[in-house]
Amino acid sequence: MDANDILDYCLAKKGVTESFPFDNETLVMKVDTKMFLLMGLERQPLAINVKTDPEWSAELREQYPQITGAYHMNKTHWNSVAVDGLKRDLIFKLIDQSYELVFKSLTKKAQNEVNSL
């Protein structure tokens, strides 16, 4: 799996935009105005930061050495995921959960606007 696979998967979701608010290397995916995924395009091996349920985060970190608390982010809710060695389905599941958690945190008005796209 490469950065383009992740980018395409994210952009297929409703209301998703991409930007580089921090620098020219860190791609940020947002639903409405809130981040749900960060990806360092120059970083090797490829890694993403995603939001996950805190209980699932603990399980993931125990089970997979590629998944750790996200650097410079709330480690209770955000994980860094080194993509190499992980199954595609797991990566997509992590992206899906991150999107859903962030979407649910939007106002009802913003949720309705995203759903109407």
Secondary structure, DSSP 8 states (H G I E B T S, - for coil): --HHHHHHHHHTSTTEEEE-SS-SSEEEEEETTEEEEEEETT-SS-EEEEE--HHHHHHHHHH-TTEEE-TTS-TTTEEEEE-TTS-HHHHHHHHHHHHHHHHHHS-HHHHHHHHT-
